[in-house]
Amino acid sequence: MLQQKLDSGGFAITAEVCPPKGSDCGEFLEKSRALQGCVDAINVTDNQGANMRISPLAAASLLTREGIEPIFQITCRDRNRLALQSDLLGAAALGIRNILALTGDHISFGDHQNAKPVFDLDSVQLLQTIAALSEGKDLSGNALQGKPSFYAGAAAAPEAEPFPLTLYKLEKKAAAGARFFQTQAVFDPEKLRFFSETVRPFNVKIIAGIFLLKSAGMARYVNRHIPGLKVPSPLIEELEGAADQLAKGTEIAGRLAAQARLHCDGVHIMAMGREDLIPEILKAVKREL
């Protein structure tokens, strides 16, 4: 189990597999099955980027049937506190324990820009909700029939500025019950080292996000359009100078993952549709284990 791996001091490996935009989960399950034995758990995203996809609760449940441990991402963007609590209790009933509590990308980023965002709670309040449910009470103080048991985590942005504001938010998340931080993509090992040393007093495990850059063009897109992420110029130059930019991006991701091994409790691989390359990315990490 993910919690056991992290609590025992082991190095955890997770990966992200996006649920389909539709009801056919065949490809989703095929990609997930291919990662069995390679990763400890698979993150199931929740309408990532505010783009509509199948329910992550349904997708996570399908993974449990396959004997694959999911991390159920749940955002505050699309649900009020009633729906959030219902989905969390539903996850518990389906045997899903790992939760990544997120505020969620704004509707304006996605494919349903006329939708009404909810944001009844934020990620800190969602973590507090998870803690309350785990103690057998709902947010109105009513007793539950059966107490769920969750392993809750939260997002972190090691390269976001200003860092003091980031640190303040992370301290609140830890106080609210986060047991692990899953970071955004990290491209600067020195910033990751500083981040890890700074948040260690919070007694929260750190899983570093590793992003597969498929090309120099993709790296520039990240710099232009994704707040909090910055691909350094030397990495872009490496990609530009490569005869096979995808192969170079895979090599860079493996290198960053191996470097993260020195400072973190795990890595989270985001391969953006090329989940078949995750085993190759992880070769550099596994040599260190």
Summary of the structure (lengths in Angstrom):
residues: 289
radius of gyration: 18.3
end to end distance: 17.6
largest distance: 61.8
contacts: 948
relative contact order: 0.13
helix: 45%
strand: 17%
